[in-house]
Amino acid sequence: MRNYFFLASFFLLLLSSLPAWAVHITVFKAKRILEYKADGVIRRFKIGLGASPTGRKLRQGDRKTPEGNYLITHKNPQSQFYLSLGISYPNLDDAVVAAKSGIITPRQHAAIADAIKQGGAPSQHTPMGGDIFIHGKGAGSDWTWGCIALDDQQMRVLYDLVRPGDKVSIRP
């Protein structure tokens, strides 16, 4: 019994020493707002999107911002766009739609699905495009190739709050 008490106490101590964040980022494309939620804190940031933001991203060069559920893959402190946070585009839903539409081959679809199932990053080099980020350099207009842009000062705040693995939902 004493051992169980010790193990339970150790487990609780271990949990209390782990980061207590439950981060979720939601992008509302129509409102041009990025909402950050964690531990009861909500922050909202004005954003710019791809130059052709309406609709779902399916092709490289369409200048659309993706829609769906993603993860932050990595942080880039030396981005050409001030700071940037990688987004795990394409996801499985994106790949299914692109395969059914003939945008990618069955082999490309399978490779994307395998990478995601294994916890890796999907290929960024298919006809679907890739390299989608949340980054700085201005939220005043829709000017990106499909990324989500914030003003540099707000990007610094978001960059410091976010960690790889945090969830990102991009809504129409």
HELIX and SHEET records of a PDB file:
HELIX    1   1 ARG A    2  SER A   17  1                                  16    
HELIX    2   2 LEU A   92  LYS A  100  1                                   9    
HELIX    3   3 PRO A  106  LYS A  117  1                                  12    
HELIX    4   4 ASP A  152  LEU A  161  1                                  10    
SHEET    1   A 8 VAL A  41  LYS A  46  0                                        
SHEET    2   A 8 ILE A  33  ALA A  38 -1                                        
SHEET    3   A 8 HIS A  24  PHE A  28 -1                                        
SHEET    4   A 8 LYS A 167  ARG A 171  1                                        
SHEET    5   A 8 GLY A  68  ASN A  76 -1                                        
SHEET    6   A 8 SER A  84  ILE A  87 -1                                        
SHEET    7   A 8 PHE A 133  HIS A 135 -1                                        
SHEET    8   A 8 ILE A 148  ALA A 149  1                                        
END                                                                             
